[in-house]
Amino acid sequence: MAEMRYSEDALFLNLIPMQHLFIFLILILGAFLTLLFLPSILELRNPKDAVPRRIAEISAEQDEYLVNN
Protein backbone atom coordinates (compact mmCIF):
# COMPACT_ATOMS: atom_id res chain seq x y z
CA MET A 1 0.00 0.00 0.00
CA ALA A 2 1.05 3.55 -0.63
CA GLU A 3 2.11 5.48 2.43
CA MET A 4 0.05 8.62 3.04
CA ARG A 5 2.00 11.76 3.84
CA TYR A 6 0.58 14.88 5.46
CA SER A 7 2.15 18.27 5.55
CA GLU A 8 2.30 20.16 8.83
CA ASP A 9 0.02 22.88 7.44
CA ALA A 10 -2.67 20.36 6.58
CA LEU A 11 -2.52 18.92 10.10
CA PHE A 12 -2.88 22.39 11.66
CA LEU A 13 -5.87 23.25 9.50
CA ASN A 14 -7.54 20.00 10.50
CA LEU A 15 -7.05 20.70 14.22
CA ILE A 16 -8.96 24.00 14.08
CA PRO A 17 -11.98 23.96 11.78
CA MET A 18 -12.21 27.11 9.69
CA GLN A 19 -15.68 28.06 10.98
CA HIS A 20 -14.31 28.17 14.55
CA LEU A 21 -11.05 29.96 13.74
CA PHE A 22 -12.49 33.49 14.06
CA ILE A 23 -14.09 32.71 17.44
CA PHE A 24 -10.85 31.10 18.61
CA LEU A 25 -8.82 34.17 17.63
CA ILE A 26 -11.29 36.51 19.39
CA LEU A 27 -11.02 34.42 22.56
CA ILE A 28 -7.22 34.48 22.44
CA LEU A 29 -7.23 38.27 21.91
CA GLY A 30 -9.64 38.74 24.83
CA ALA A 31 -7.50 36.59 27.12
CA PHE A 32 -4.35 38.46 26.11
CA LEU A 33 -5.94 41.87 26.76
CA THR A 34 -7.31 40.69 30.10
CA LEU A 35 -3.88 39.49 31.21
CA LEU A 36 -2.30 42.68 29.90
CA PHE A 37 -4.61 45.02 31.82
CA LEU A 38 -5.24 42.84 34.90
CA PRO A 39 -2.64 44.59 37.12
CA SER A 40 -4.06 48.04 36.42
CA ILE A 41 -7.66 46.84 36.90
CA LEU A 42 -6.78 45.30 40.25
CA GLU A 43 -4.92 48.45 41.32
CA LEU A 44 -7.93 50.62 40.48
CA ARG A 45 -10.28 48.37 42.45
CA ASN A 46 -8.03 48.10 45.49
CA PRO A 47 -5.28 50.74 45.54
CA LYS A 48 -2.23 50.22 47.72
CA ASP A 49 -2.63 53.65 49.29
CA ALA A 50 -5.71 55.77 49.97
CA VAL A 51 -4.49 58.87 48.12
CA PRO A 52 -6.96 60.10 45.51
CA ARG A 53 -5.68 59.84 41.95
CA ARG A 54 -5.28 63.10 40.06
CA ILE A 55 -3.89 63.93 36.64
CA ALA A 56 -1.06 66.40 36.98
CA GLU A 57 -1.64 69.76 35.37
CA ILE A 58 1.39 71.20 33.62
CA SER A 59 1.82 74.68 32.23
CA ALA A 60 2.57 75.53 28.62
CA GLU A 61 6.16 76.38 29.57
CA GLN A 62 6.71 72.98 31.20
CA ASP A 63 5.13 71.24 28.23
CA GLU A 64 7.39 73.13 25.81
CA TYR A 65 10.44 72.23 27.92
CA LEU A 66 9.49 68.53 27.93
CA VAL A 67 8.95 68.48 24.18
CA ASN A 68 12.23 70.23 23.32
CA ASN A 69 14.51 68.39 25.77
Buried (B, 14 or more C-beta within 10 A) or exposed (E): EEEEEEEEEEEEEEEEEEEEEEEEEEEEEEEEEEEEEEEEEEEEEEEEEEEEEEEEEEEEEEEEEEEEE
